[in-house]
Amino acid sequence: MQQHNLTPDPLATAPEVFVSVDVETAGPNPARYAMLSIGACLVDDPDGGFYVELQPDSAEFEPEAVAVSGLSLERLAQDGVGPAAAMRQFEDWLAEHLLPGSRPVFTAFNAPFDWMFIDTYFQRYLGRNPFGHSALDIKAYAMGMAGSSWAAASMRELSPRYLDGRPLSHHALGDARDQAELFRALLAERAGRSTPSE
């Protein structure tokens, strides 16, 4: 019988640090549209945080997307941080706020959207992504925890229960902090439901 030597994955036992991330963009995908701003904070320490506005790397935009954030592509072209420098700043911020050997867990509400922009920009401009290749979606977590429908796990449904009914501001750092608050509340609720085994 053939034996396989499986090397333990060091990330499997690394302390996990949940990092709430939100982005504002000029459209629905990073293949055609620019990422305009990034906001991030540690889920367990939301008062600190990271925020940067980026110079657009594409002139294409959808008016609805730009209107949501209120960011001006013209202003960002003048005042924004170049994409490569912005991603280095984000990577440096992560390194400063993580203990050696810990693992950052990308955490967002509707994580697939934010994730595809962050991963694309990290790979495009730095050739690496400090988050690795996975993300935690708060919406999916809420759905699974409650055993609810996908629609019942929308921010419209969750905000009255966990965020005093306030809507997201569509400022990347403000939304990252609200996501962190929501996720902390969900984790606390789940912990409250757990009972010691008899």
MODELLER restraints for C-alpha pairs under 7 A, 6 or more apart:
rsr = mdl.restraints
at = mdl.atoms
rsr.add(forms.Gaussian(group=physical.xy_distance, feature=features.Distance(at['CA:11:A'], at['CA:103:A']), mean=6.86, stdev=0.5))
rsr.add(forms.Gaussian(group=physical.xy_distance, feature=features.Distance(at['CA:14:A'], at['CA:101:A']), mean=6.21, stdev=0.5))
rsr.add(forms.Gaussian(group=physical.xy_distance, feature=features.Distance(at['CA:14:A'], at['CA:102:A']), mean=5.27, stdev=0.5))
rsr.add(forms.Gaussian(group=physical.xy_distance, feature=features.Distance(at['CA:14:A'], at['CA:103:A']), mean=5.97, stdev=0.5))
rsr.add(forms.Gaussian(group=physical.xy_distance, feature=features.Distance(at['CA:15:A'], at['CA:102:A']), mean=4.72, stdev=0.5))
rsr.add(forms.Gaussian(group=physical.xy_distance, feature=features.Distance(at['CA:15:A'], at['CA:103:A']), mean=5.97, stdev=0.5))
rsr.add(forms.Gaussian(group=physical.xy_distance, feature=features.Distance(at['CA:16:A'], at['CA:102:A']), mean=5.89, stdev=0.5))
rsr.add(forms.Gaussian(group=physical.xy_distance, feature=features.Distance(at['CA:16:A'], at['CA:103:A']), mean=4.87, stdev=0.5))
rsr.add(forms.Gaussian(group=physical.xy_distance, feature=features.Distance(at['CA:16:A'], at['CA:104:A']), mean=6.05, stdev=0.5))
rsr.add(forms.Gaussian(group=physical.xy_distance, feature=features.Distance(at['CA:16:A'], at['CA:105:A']), mean=6.49, stdev=0.5))
rsr.add(forms.Gaussian(group=physical.xy_distance, feature=features.Distance(at['CA:17:A'], at['CA:102:A']), mean=6.79, stdev=0.5))
rsr.add(forms.Gaussian(group=physical.xy_distance, feature=features.Distance(at['CA:17:A'], at['CA:103:A']), mean=5.89, stdev=0.5))
rsr.add(forms.Gaussian(group=physical.xy_distance, feature=features.Distance(at['CA:17:A'], at['CA:104:A']), mean=4.86, stdev=0.5))
rsr.add(forms.Gaussian(group=physical.xy_distance, feature=features.Distance(at['CA:17:A'], at['CA:105:A']), mean=5.81, stdev=0.5))
rsr.add(forms.Gaussian(group=physical.xy_distance, feature=features.Distance(at['CA:18:A'], at['CA:42:A']), mean=6.12, stdev=0.5))
rsr.add(forms.Gaussian(group=physical.xy_distance, feature=features.Distance(at['CA:18:A'], at['CA:43:A']), mean=5.56, stdev=0.5))
rsr.add(forms.Gaussian(group=physical.xy_distance, feature=features.Distance(at['CA:18:A'], at['CA:104:A']), mean=6.00, stdev=0.5))
rsr.add(forms.Gaussian(group=physical.xy_distance, feature=features.Distance(at['CA:18:A'], at['CA:105:A']), mean=4.75, stdev=0.5))
rsr.add(forms.Gaussian(group=physical.xy_distance, feature=features.Distance(at['CA:18:A'], at['CA:106:A']), mean=6.41, stdev=0.5))
rsr.add(forms.Gaussian(group=physical.xy_distance, feature=features.Distance(at['CA:18:A'], at['CA:107:A']), mean=6.15, stdev=0.5))
rsr.add(forms.Gaussian(group=physical.xy_distance, feature=features.Distance(at['CA:19:A'], at['CA:40:A']), mean=6.71, stdev=0.5))
rsr.add(forms.Gaussian(group=physical.xy_distance, feature=features.Distance(at['CA:19:A'], at['CA:41:A']), mean=5.78, stdev=0.5))
rsr.add(forms.Gaussian(group=physical.xy_distance, feature=features.Distance(at['CA:19:A'], at['CA:42:A']), mean=4.58, stdev=0.5))
rsr.add(forms.Gaussian(group=physical.xy_distance, feature=features.Distance(at['CA:19:A'], at['CA:43:A']), mean=5.62, stdev=0.5))
rsr.add(forms.Gaussian(group=physical.xy_distance, feature=features.Distance(at['CA:19:A'], at['CA:104:A']), mean=6.36, stdev=0.5))
rsr.add(forms.Gaussian(group=physical.xy_distance, feature=features.Distance(at['CA:19:A'], at['CA:105:A']), mean=5.79, stdev=0.5))
rsr.add(forms.Gaussian(group=physical.xy_distance, feature=features.Distance(at['CA:19:A'], at['CA:106:A']), mean=5.36, stdev=0.5))
rsr.add(forms.Gaussian(group=physical.xy_distance, feature=features.Distance(at['CA:19:A'], at['CA:107:A']), mean=5.52, stdev=0.5))
rsr.add(forms.Gaussian(group=physical.xy_distance, feature=features.Distance(at['CA:20:A'], at['CA:40:A']), mean=5.41, stdev=0.5))
rsr.add(forms.Gaussian(group=physical.xy_distance, feature=features.Distance(at['CA:20:A'], at['CA:41:A']), mean=5.39, stdev=0.5))
rsr.add(forms.Gaussian(group=physical.xy_distance, feature=features.Distance(at['CA:20:A'], at['CA:42:A']), mean=6.02, stdev=0.5))
rsr.add(forms.Gaussian(group=physical.xy_distance, feature=features.Distance(at['CA:20:A'], at['CA:43:A']), mean=5.80, stdev=0.5))
rsr.add(forms.Gaussian(group=physical.xy_distance, feature=features.Distance(at['CA:20:A'], at['CA:106:A']), mean=6.45, stdev=0.5))
rsr.add(forms.Gaussian(group=physical.xy_distance, feature=features.Distance(at['CA:20:A'], at['CA:107:A']), mean=4.70, stdev=0.5))
rsr.add(forms.Gaussian(group=physical.xy_distance, feature=features.Distance(at['CA:20:A'], at['CA:108:A']), mean=5.54, stdev=0.5))
rsr.add(forms.Gaussian(group=physical.xy_distance, feature=features.Distance(at['CA:20:A'], at['CA:176:A']), mean=5.30, stdev=0.5))
rsr.add(forms.Gaussian(group=physical.xy_distance, feature=features.Distance(at['CA:20:A'], at['CA:179:A']), mean=6.50, stdev=0.5))
rsr.add(forms.Gaussian(group=physical.xy_distance, feature=features.Distance(at['CA:20:A'], at['CA:180:A']), mean=5.70, stdev=0.5))
rsr.add(forms.Gaussian(group=physical.xy_distance, feature=features.Distance(at['CA:21:A'], at['CA:39:A']), mean=5.77, stdev=0.5))
rsr.add(forms.Gaussian(group=physical.xy_distance, feature=features.Distance(at['CA:21:A'], at['CA:40:A']), mean=4.39, stdev=0.5))
rsr.add(forms.Gaussian(group=physical.xy_distance, feature=features.Distance(at['CA:21:A'], at['CA:41:A']), mean=6.84, stdev=0.5))
rsr.add(forms.Gaussian(group=physical.xy_distance, feature=features.Distance(at['CA:21:A'], at['CA:106:A']), mean=6.77, stdev=0.5))
rsr.add(forms.Gaussian(group=physical.xy_distance, feature=features.Distance(at['CA:21:A'], at['CA:107:A']), mean=6.12, stdev=0.5))
rsr.add(forms.Gaussian(group=physical.xy_distance, feature=features.Distance(at['CA:21:A'], at['CA:108:A']), mean=5.54, stdev=0.5))
rsr.add(forms.Gaussian(group=physical.xy_distance, feature=features.Distance(at['CA:21:A'], at['CA:176:A']), mean=5.26, stdev=0.5))
rsr.add(forms.Gaussian(group=physical.xy_distance, feature=features.Distance(at['CA:22:A'], at['CA:38:A']), mean=5.96, stdev=0.5))
rsr.add(forms.Gaussian(group=physical.xy_distance, feature=features.Distance(at['CA:22:A'], at['CA:39:A']), mean=5.24, stdev=0.5))
rsr.add(forms.Gaussian(group=physical.xy_distance, feature=features.Distance(at['CA:22:A'], at['CA:40:A']), mean=6.37, stdev=0.5))
rsr.add(forms.Gaussian(group=physical.xy_distance, feature=features.Distance(at['CA:22:A'], at['CA:108:A']), mean=6.56, stdev=0.5))
rsr.add(forms.Gaussian(group=physical.xy_distance, feature=features.Distance(at['CA:22:A'], at['CA:114:A']), mean=6.10, stdev=0.5))
rsr.add(forms.Gaussian(group=physical.xy_distance, feature=features.Distance(at['CA:22:A'], at['CA:172:A']), mean=5.11, stdev=0.5))
rsr.add(forms.Gaussian(group=physical.xy_distance, feature=features.Distance(at['CA:22:A'], at['CA:173:A']), mean=6.88, stdev=0.5))
rsr.add(forms.Gaussian(group=physical.xy_distance, feature=features.Distance(at['CA:22:A'], at['CA:175:A']), mean=6.38, stdev=0.5))
rsr.add(forms.Gaussian(group=physical.xy_distance, feature=features.Distance(at['CA:22:A'], at['CA:176:A']), mean=5.21, stdev=0.5))
rsr.add(forms.Gaussian(group=physical.xy_distance, feature=features.Distance(at['CA:23:A'], at['CA:37:A']), mean=5.53, stdev=0.5))
rsr.add(forms.Gaussian(group=physical.xy_distance, feature=features.Distance(at['CA:23:A'], at['CA:38:A']), mean=4.61, stdev=0.5))
rsr.add(forms.Gaussian(group=physical.xy_distance, feature=features.Distance(at['CA:23:A'], at['CA:39:A']), mean=6.26, stdev=0.5))
rsr.add(forms.Gaussian(group=physical.xy_distance, feature=features.Distance(at['CA:23:A'], at['CA:114:A']), mean=5.82, stdev=0.5))
rsr.add(forms.Gaussian(group=physical.xy_distance, feature=features.Distance(at['CA:23:A'], at['CA:172:A']), mean=5.38, stdev=0.5))
rsr.add(forms.Gaussian(group=physical.xy_distance, feature=features.Distance(at['CA:24:A'], at['CA:35:A']), mean=6.24, stdev=0.5))
rsr.add(forms.Gaussian(group=physical.xy_distance, feature=features.Distance(at['CA:24:A'], at['CA:36:A']), mean=5.49, stdev=0.5))
rsr.add(forms.Gaussian(group=physical.xy_distance, feature=features.Distance(at['CA:24:A'], at['CA:37:A']), mean=5.19, stdev=0.5))
rsr.add(forms.Gaussian(group=physical.xy_distance, feature=features.Distance(at['CA:24:A'], at['CA:38:A']), mean=6.74, stdev=0.5))
rsr.add(forms.Gaussian(group=physical.xy_distance, feature=features.Distance(at['CA:24:A'], at['CA:69:A']), mean=6.40, stdev=0.5))
rsr.add(forms.Gaussian(group=physical.xy_distance, feature=features.Distance(at['CA:24:A'], at['CA:172:A']), mean=6.23, stdev=0.5))
rsr.add(forms.Gaussian(group=physical.xy_distance, feature=features.Distance(at['CA:25:A'], at['CA:34:A']), mean=5.87, stdev=0.5))
rsr.add(forms.Gaussian(group=physical.xy_distance, feature=features.Distance(at['CA:25:A'], at['CA:35:A']), mean=4.34, stdev=0.5))
rsr.add(forms.Gaussian(group=physical.xy_distance, feature=features.Distance(at['CA:25:A'], at['CA:36:A']), mean=4.93, stdev=0.5))
rsr.add(forms.Gaussian(group=physical.xy_distance, feature=features.Distance(at['CA:25:A'], at['CA:37:A']), mean=6.95, stdev=0.5))
rsr.add(forms.Gaussian(group=physical.xy_distance, feature=features.Distance(at['CA:25:A'], at['CA:65:A']), mean=6.67, stdev=0.5))
rsr.add(forms.Gaussian(group=physical.xy_distance, feature=features.Distance(at['CA:26:A'], at['CA:33:A']), mean=5.45, stdev=0.5))
rsr.add(forms.Gaussian(group=physical.xy_distance, feature=features.Distance(at['CA:26:A'], at['CA:34:A']), mean=5.42, stdev=0.5))
rsr.add(forms.Gaussian(group=physical.xy_distance, feature=features.Distance(at['CA:26:A'], at['CA:35:A']), mean=6.35, stdev=0.5))
rsr.add(forms.Gaussian(group=physical.xy_distance, feature=features.Distance(at['CA:26:A'], at['CA:36:A']), mean=6.68, stdev=0.5))
rsr.add(forms.Gaussian(group=physical.xy_distance, feature=features.Distance(at['CA:26:A'], at['CA:61:A']), mean=4.82, stdev=0.5))
rsr.add(forms.Gaussian(group=physical.xy_distance, feature=features.Distance(at['CA:26:A'], at['CA:62:A']), mean=6.02, stdev=0.5))
rsr.add(forms.Gaussian(group=physical.xy_distance, feature=features.Distance(at['CA:26:A'], at['CA:65:A']), mean=5.46, stdev=0.5))
rsr.add(forms.Gaussian(group=physical.xy_distance, feature=features.Distance(at['CA:26:A'], at['CA:66:A']), mean=5.37, stdev=0.5))
rsr.add(forms.Gaussian(group=physical.xy_distance, feature=features.Distance(at['CA:27:A'], at['CA:33:A']), mean=5.18, stdev=0.5))
rsr.add(forms.Gaussian(group=physical.xy_distance, feature=features.Distance(at['CA:27:A'], at['CA:61:A']), mean=5.60, stdev=0.5))
rsr.add(forms.Gaussian(group=physical.xy_distance, feature=features.Distance(at['CA:27:A'], at['CA:62:A']), mean=5.34, stdev=0.5))
rsr.add(forms.Gaussian(group=physical.xy_distance, feature=features.Distance(at['CA:27:A'], at['CA:65:A']), mean=5.52, stdev=0.5))
rsr.add(forms.Gaussian(group=physical.xy_distance, feature=features.Distance(at['CA:30:A'], at['CA:117:A']), mean=5.50, stdev=0.5))
rsr.add(forms.Gaussian(group=physical.xy_distance, feature=features.Distance(at['CA:30:A'], at['CA:120:A']), mean=6.86, stdev=0.5))
rsr.add(forms.Gaussian(group=physical.xy_distance, feature=features.Distance(at['CA:32:A'], at['CA:58:A']), mean=6.89, stdev=0.5))
rsr.add(forms.Gaussian(group=physical.xy_distance, feature=features.Distance(at['CA:32:A'], at['CA:60:A']), mean=6.72, stdev=0.5))
rsr.add(forms.Gaussian(group=physical.xy_distance, feature=features.Distance(at['CA:33:A'], at['CA:58:A']), mean=5.83, stdev=0.5))
rsr.add(forms.Gaussian(group=physical.xy_distance, feature=features.Distance(at['CA:33:A'], at['CA:60:A']), mean=5.75, stdev=0.5))
rsr.add(forms.Gaussian(group=physical.xy_distance, feature=features.Distance(at['CA:33:A'], at['CA:61:A']), mean=6.08, stdev=0.5))
rsr.add(forms.Gaussian(group=physical.xy_distance, feature=features.Distance(at['CA:34:A'], at['CA:56:A']), mean=5.23, stdev=0.5))
rsr.add(forms.Gaussian(group=physical.xy_distance, feature=features.Distance(at['CA:34:A'], at['CA:57:A']), mean=5.67, stdev=0.5))
rsr.add(forms.Gaussian(group=physical.xy_distance, feature=features.Distance(at['CA:34:A'], at['CA:58:A']), mean=5.45, stdev=0.5))
rsr.add(forms.Gaussian(group=physical.xy_distance, feature=features.Distance(at['CA:35:A'], at['CA:54:A']), mean=7.00, stdev=0.5))
rsr.add(forms.Gaussian(group=physical.xy_distance, feature=features.Distance(at['CA:35:A'], at['CA:56:A']), mean=6.78, stdev=0.5))
rsr.add(forms.Gaussian(group=physical.xy_distance, feature=features.Distance(at['CA:35:A'], at['CA:117:A']), mean=6.67, stdev=0.5))
rsr.add(forms.Gaussian(group=physical.xy_distance, feature=features.Distance(at['CA:36:A'], at['CA:53:A']), mean=5.72, stdev=0.5))
rsr.add(forms.Gaussian(group=physical.xy_distance, feature=features.Distance(at['CA:36:A'], at['CA:54:A']), mean=5.10, stdev=0.5))
rsr.add(forms.Gaussian(group=physical.xy_distance, feature=features.Distance(at['CA:36:A'], at['CA:55:A']), mean=6.98, stdev=0.5))
rsr.add(forms.Gaussian(group=physical.xy_distance, feature=features.Distance(at['CA:36:A'], at['CA:56:A']), mean=6.37, stdev=0.5))
rsr.add(forms.Gaussian(group=physical.xy_distance, feature=features.Distance(at['CA:37:A'], at['CA:52:A']), mean=5.61, stdev=0.5))
rsr.add(forms.Gaussian(group=physical.xy_distance, feature=features.Distance(at['CA:37:A'], at['CA:53:A']), mean=4.27, stdev=0.5))
rsr.add(forms.Gaussian(group=physical.xy_distance, feature=features.Distance(at['CA:37:A'], at['CA:54:A']), mean=5.76, stdev=0.5))
rsr.add(forms.Gaussian(group=physical.xy_distance, feature=features.Distance(at['CA:37:A'], at['CA:172:A']), mean=6.46, stdev=0.5))
rsr.add(forms.Gaussian(group=physical.xy_distance, feature=features.Distance(at['CA:38:A'], at['CA:51:A']), mean=5.61, stdev=0.5))
rsr.add(forms.Gaussian(group=physical.xy_distance, feature=features.Distance(at['CA:38:A'], at['CA:52:A']), mean=5.51, stdev=0.5))
rsr.add(forms.Gaussian(group=physical.xy_distance, feature=features.Distance(at['CA:38:A'], at['CA:53:A']), mean=6.65, stdev=0.5))
rsr.add(forms.Gaussian(group=physical.xy_distance, feature=features.Distance(at['CA:38:A'], at['CA:172:A']), mean=5.64, stdev=0.5))
rsr.add(forms.Gaussian(group=physical.xy_distance, feature=features.Distance(at['CA:39:A'], at['CA:50:A']), mean=5.55, stdev=0.5))
rsr.add(forms.Gaussian(group=physical.xy_distance, feature=features.Distance(at['CA:39:A'], at['CA:51:A']), mean=4.55, stdev=0.5))
rsr.add(forms.Gaussian(group=physical.xy_distance, feature=features.Distance(at['CA:39:A'], at['CA:52:A']), mean=6.86, stdev=0.5))
rsr.add(forms.Gaussian(group=physical.xy_distance, feature=features.Distance(at['CA:39:A'], at['CA:172:A']), mean=4.37, stdev=0.5))
rsr.add(forms.Gaussian(group=physical.xy_distance, feature=features.Distance(at['CA:39:A'], at['CA:173:A']), mean=3.87, stdev=0.5))
rsr.add(forms.Gaussian(group=physical.xy_distance, feature=features.Distance(at['CA:39:A'], at['CA:176:A']), mean=5.97, stdev=0.5))
rsr.add(forms.Gaussian(group=physical.xy_distance, feature=features.Distance(at['CA:40:A'], at['CA:49:A']), mean=5.57, stdev=0.5))
rsr.add(forms.Gaussian(group=physical.xy_distance, feature=features.Distance(at['CA:40:A'], at['CA:50:A']), mean=5.07, stdev=0.5))
rsr.add(forms.Gaussian(group=physical.xy_distance, feature=features.Distance(at['CA:40:A'], at['CA:51:A']), mean=6.63, stdev=0.5))
rsr.add(forms.Gaussian(group=physical.xy_distance, feature=features.Distance(at['CA:40:A'], at['CA:173:A']), mean=5.77, stdev=0.5))
rsr.add(forms.Gaussian(group=physical.xy_distance, feature=features.Distance(at['CA:40:A'], at['CA:176:A']), mean=5.49, stdev=0.5))
rsr.add(forms.Gaussian(group=physical.xy_distance, feature=features.Distance(at['CA:41:A'], at['CA:48:A']), mean=6.30, stdev=0.5))
rsr.add(forms.Gaussian(group=physical.xy_distance, feature=features.Distance(at['CA:41:A'], at['CA:49:A']), mean=4.32, stdev=0.5))
rsr.add(forms.Gaussian(group=physical.xy_distance, feature=features.Distance(at['CA:41:A'], at['CA:50:A']), mean=6.28, stdev=0.5))
rsr.add(forms.Gaussian(group=physical.xy_distance, feature=features.Distance(at['CA:41:A'], at['CA:176:A']), mean=6.38, stdev=0.5))
rsr.add(forms.Gaussian(group=physical.xy_distance, feature=features.Distance(at['CA:41:A'], at['CA:177:A']), mean=6.44, stdev=0.5))
rsr.add(forms.Gaussian(group=physical.xy_distance, feature=features.Distance(at['CA:43:A'], at['CA:180:A']), mean=4.61, stdev=0.5))
rsr.add(forms.Gaussian(group=physical.xy_distance, feature=features.Distance(at['CA:43:A'], at['CA:184:A']), mean=6.99, stdev=0.5))
rsr.add(forms.Gaussian(group=physical.xy_distance, feature=features.Distance(at['CA:46:A'], at['CA:177:A']), mean=5.52, stdev=0.5))
rsr.add(forms.Gaussian(group=physical.xy_distance, feature=features.Distance(at['CA:46:A'], at['CA:180:A']), mean=6.76, stdev=0.5))
rsr.add(forms.Gaussian(group=physical.xy_distance, feature=features.Distance(at['CA:51:A'], at['CA:173:A']), mean=5.98, stdev=0.5))
rsr.add(forms.Gaussian(group=physical.xy_distance, feature=features.Distance(at['CA:52:A'], at['CA:86:A']), mean=6.66, stdev=0.5))
rsr.add(forms.Gaussian(group=physical.xy_distance, feature=features.Distance(at['CA:53:A'], at['CA:80:A']), mean=5.26, stdev=0.5))
rsr.add(forms.Gaussian(group=physical.xy_distance, feature=features.Distance(at['CA:53:A'], at['CA:81:A']), mean=6.15, stdev=0.5))
rsr.add(forms.Gaussian(group=physical.xy_distance, feature=features.Distance(at['CA:54:A'], at['CA:76:A']), mean=6.42, stdev=0.5))
rsr.add(forms.Gaussian(group=physical.xy_distance, feature=features.Distance(at['CA:54:A'], at['CA:80:A']), mean=4.51, stdev=0.5))
rsr.add(forms.Gaussian(group=physical.xy_distance, feature=features.Distance(at['CA:54:A'], at['CA:81:A']), mean=4.65, stdev=0.5))
rsr.add(forms.Gaussian(group=physical.xy_distance, feature=features.Distance(at['CA:54:A'], at['CA:82:A']), mean=5.84, stdev=0.5))
rsr.add(forms.Gaussian(group=physical.xy_distance, feature=features.Distance(at['CA:54:A'], at['CA:83:A']), mean=5.82, stdev=0.5))
rsr.add(forms.Gaussian(group=physical.xy_distance, feature=features.Distance(at['CA:54:A'], at['CA:86:A']), mean=6.63, stdev=0.5))
rsr.add(forms.Gaussian(group=physical.xy_distance, feature=features.Distance(at['CA:55:A'], at['CA:76:A']), mean=5.10, stdev=0.5))
rsr.add(forms.Gaussian(group=physical.xy_distance, feature=features.Distance(at['CA:55:A'], at['CA:77:A']), mean=4.88, stdev=0.5))
rsr.add(forms.Gaussian(group=physical.xy_distance, feature=features.Distance(at['CA:55:A'], at['CA:80:A']), mean=4.40, stdev=0.5))
rsr.add(forms.Gaussian(group=physical.xy_distance, feature=features.Distance(at['CA:55:A'], at['CA:81:A']), mean=5.42, stdev=0.5))
rsr.add(forms.Gaussian(group=physical.xy_distance, feature=features.Distance(at['CA:55:A'], at['CA:82:A']), mean=5.20, stdev=0.5))
rsr.add(forms.Gaussian(group=physical.xy_distance, feature=features.Distance(at['CA:55:A'], at['CA:83:A']), mean=6.38, stdev=0.5))
rsr.add(forms.Gaussian(group=physical.xy_distance, feature=features.Distance(at['CA:56:A'], at['CA:73:A']), mean=6.65, stdev=0.5))
rsr.add(forms.Gaussian(group=physical.xy_distance, feature=features.Distance(at['CA:56:A'], at['CA:76:A']), mean=6.81, stdev=0.5))
rsr.add(forms.Gaussian(group=physical.xy_distance, feature=features.Distance(at['CA:56:A'], at['CA:77:A']), mean=6.22, stdev=0.5))
rsr.add(forms.Gaussian(group=physical.xy_distance, feature=features.Distance(at['CA:68:A'], at['CA:170:A']), mean=6.64, stdev=0.5))
rsr.add(forms.Gaussian(group=physical.xy_distance, feature=features.Distance(at['CA:69:A'], at['CA:170:A']), mean=5.34, stdev=0.5))
rsr.add(forms.Gaussian(group=physical.xy_distance, feature=features.Distance(at['CA:69:A'], at['CA:171:A']), mean=6.47, stdev=0.5))
rsr.add(forms.Gaussian(group=physical.xy_distance, feature=features.Distance(at['CA:84:A'], at['CA:125:A']), mean=5.03, stdev=0.5))
rsr.add(forms.Gaussian(group=physical.xy_distance, feature=features.Distance(at['CA:84:A'], at['CA:126:A']), mean=6.79, stdev=0.5))
rsr.add(forms.Gaussian(group=physical.xy_distance, feature=features.Distance(at['CA:87:A'], at['CA:122:A']), mean=6.18, stdev=0.5))
rsr.add(forms.Gaussian(group=physical.xy_distance, feature=features.Distance(at['CA:91:A'], at['CA:130:A']), mean=6.85, stdev=0.5))
rsr.add(forms.Gaussian(group=physical.xy_distance, feature=features.Distance(at['CA:104:A'], at['CA:131:A']), mean=5.77, stdev=0.5))
rsr.add(forms.Gaussian(group=physical.xy_distance, feature=features.Distance(at['CA:105:A'], at['CA:131:A']), mean=6.29, stdev=0.5))
rsr.add(forms.Gaussian(group=physical.xy_distance, feature=features.Distance(at['CA:105:A'], at['CA:135:A']), mean=6.44, stdev=0.5))
rsr.add(forms.Gaussian(group=physical.xy_distance, feature=features.Distance(at['CA:105:A'], at['CA:136:A']), mean=6.98, stdev=0.5))
rsr.add(forms.Gaussian(group=physical.xy_distance, feature=features.Distance(at['CA:106:A'], at['CA:131:A']), mean=6.21, stdev=0.5))
rsr.add(forms.Gaussian(group=physical.xy_distance, feature=features.Distance(at['CA:106:A'], at['CA:135:A']), mean=4.82, stdev=0.5))
rsr.add(forms.Gaussian(group=physical.xy_distance, feature=features.Distance(at['CA:106:A'], at['CA:136:A']), mean=5.99, stdev=0.5))
rsr.add(forms.Gaussian(group=physical.xy_distance, feature=features.Distance(at['CA:107:A'], at['CA:135:A']), mean=6.02, stdev=0.5))
rsr.add(forms.Gaussian(group=physical.xy_distance, feature=features.Distance(at['CA:107:A'], at['CA:136:A']), mean=4.79, stdev=0.5))
rsr.add(forms.Gaussian(group=physical.xy_distance, feature=features.Distance(at['CA:107:A'], at['CA:137:A']), mean=6.07, stdev=0.5))
rsr.add(forms.Gaussian(group=physical.xy_distance, feature=features.Distance(at['CA:107:A'], at['CA:138:A']), mean=6.87, stdev=0.5))
rsr.add(forms.Gaussian(group=physical.xy_distance, feature=features.Distance(at['CA:108:A'], at['CA:136:A']), mean=6.59, stdev=0.5))
rsr.add(forms.Gaussian(group=physical.xy_distance, feature=features.Distance(at['CA:108:A'], at['CA:137:A']), mean=5.47, stdev=0.5))
rsr.add(forms.Gaussian(group=physical.xy_distance, feature=features.Distance(at['CA:108:A'], at['CA:138:A']), mean=5.82, stdev=0.5))
rsr.add(forms.Gaussian(group=physical.xy_distance, feature=features.Distance(at['CA:108:A'], at['CA:179:A']), mean=6.59, stdev=0.5))
rsr.add(forms.Gaussian(group=physical.xy_distance, feature=features.Distance(at['CA:109:A'], at['CA:137:A']), mean=5.64, stdev=0.5))
rsr.add(forms.Gaussian(group=physical.xy_distance, feature=features.Distance(at['CA:109:A'], at['CA:138:A']), mean=4.88, stdev=0.5))
rsr.add(forms.Gaussian(group=physical.xy_distance, feature=features.Distance(at['CA:109:A'], at['CA:139:A']), mean=5.53, stdev=0.5))
rsr.add(forms.Gaussian(group=physical.xy_distance, feature=features.Distance(at['CA:109:A'], at['CA:179:A']), mean=6.48, stdev=0.5))
rsr.add(forms.Gaussian(group=physical.xy_distance, feature=features.Distance(at['CA:110:A'], at['CA:137:A']), mean=5.81, stdev=0.5))
rsr.add(forms.Gaussian(group=physical.xy_distance, feature=features.Distance(at['CA:110:A'], at['CA:138:A']), mean=6.94, stdev=0.5))
rsr.add(forms.Gaussian(group=physical.xy_distance, feature=features.Distance(at['CA:110:A'], at['CA:139:A']), mean=6.08, stdev=0.5))
rsr.add(forms.Gaussian(group=physical.xy_distance, feature=features.Distance(at['CA:111:A'], at['CA:135:A']), mean=6.60, stdev=0.5))
rsr.add(forms.Gaussian(group=physical.xy_distance, feature=features.Distance(at['CA:111:A'], at['CA:136:A']), mean=6.56, stdev=0.5))
rsr.add(forms.Gaussian(group=physical.xy_distance, feature=features.Distance(at['CA:111:A'], at['CA:137:A']), mean=4.76, stdev=0.5))
rsr.add(forms.Gaussian(group=physical.xy_distance, feature=features.Distance(at['CA:115:A'], at['CA:135:A']), mean=6.96, stdev=0.5))
rsr.add(forms.Gaussian(group=physical.xy_distance, feature=features.Distance(at['CA:119:A'], at['CA:129:A']), mean=6.22, stdev=0.5))
rsr.add(forms.Gaussian(group=physical.xy_distance, feature=features.Distance(at['CA:122:A'], at['CA:128:A']), mean=5.75, stdev=0.5))
rsr.add(forms.Gaussian(group=physical.xy_distance, feature=features.Distance(at['CA:122:A'], at['CA:129:A']), mean=5.29, stdev=0.5))
rsr.add(forms.Gaussian(group=physical.xy_distance, feature=features.Distance(at['CA:123:A'], at['CA:129:A']), mean=6.21, stdev=0.5))
rsr.add(forms.Gaussian(group=physical.xy_distance, feature=features.Distance(at['CA:138:A'], at['CA:183:A']), mean=6.49, stdev=0.5))
rsr.add(forms.Gaussian(group=physical.xy_distance, feature=features.Distance(at['CA:139:A'], at['CA:153:A']), mean=5.77, stdev=0.5))
rsr.add(forms.Gaussian(group=physical.xy_distance, feature=features.Distance(at['CA:139:A'], at['CA:154:A']), mean=6.80, stdev=0.5))
rsr.add(forms.Gaussian(group=physical.xy_distance, feature=features.Distance(at['CA:142:A'], at['CA:153:A']), mean=6.02, stdev=0.5))
rsr.add(forms.Gaussian(group=physical.xy_distance, feature=features.Distance(at['CA:143:A'], at['CA:149:A']), mean=6.42, stdev=0.5))
rsr.add(forms.Gaussian(group=physical.xy_distance, feature=features.Distance(at['CA:143:A'], at['CA:150:A']), mean=6.21, stdev=0.5))
rsr.add(forms.Gaussian(group=physical.xy_distance, feature=features.Distance(at['CA:143:A'], at['CA:153:A']), mean=5.34, stdev=0.5))
rsr.add(forms.Gaussian(group=physical.xy_distance, feature=features.Distance(at['CA:159:A'], at['CA:165:A']), mean=4.68, stdev=0.5))
rsr.add(forms.Gaussian(group=physical.xy_distance, feature=features.Distance(at['CA:159:A'], at['CA:166:A']), mean=6.28, stdev=0.5))
rsr.add(forms.Gaussian(group=physical.xy_distance, feature=features.Distance(at['CA:159:A'], at['CA:167:A']), mean=6.99, stdev=0.5))
rsr.add(forms.Gaussian(group=physical.xy_distance, feature=features.Distance(at['CA:162:A'], at['CA:182:A']), mean=5.95, stdev=0.5))
rsr.add(forms.Gaussian(group=physical.xy_distance, feature=features.Distance(at['CA:162:A'], at['CA:185:A']), mean=6.61, stdev=0.5))
rsr.add(forms.Gaussian(group=physical.xy_distance, feature=features.Distance(at['CA:163:A'], at['CA:182:A']), mean=6.70, stdev=0.5))
rsr.add(forms.Gaussian(group=physical.xy_distance, feature=features.Distance(at['CA:168:A'], at['CA:175:A']), mean=5.75, stdev=0.5))
rsr.add(forms.Gaussian(group=physical.xy_distance, feature=features.Distance(at['CA:169:A'], at['CA:175:A']), mean=6.20, stdev=0.5))
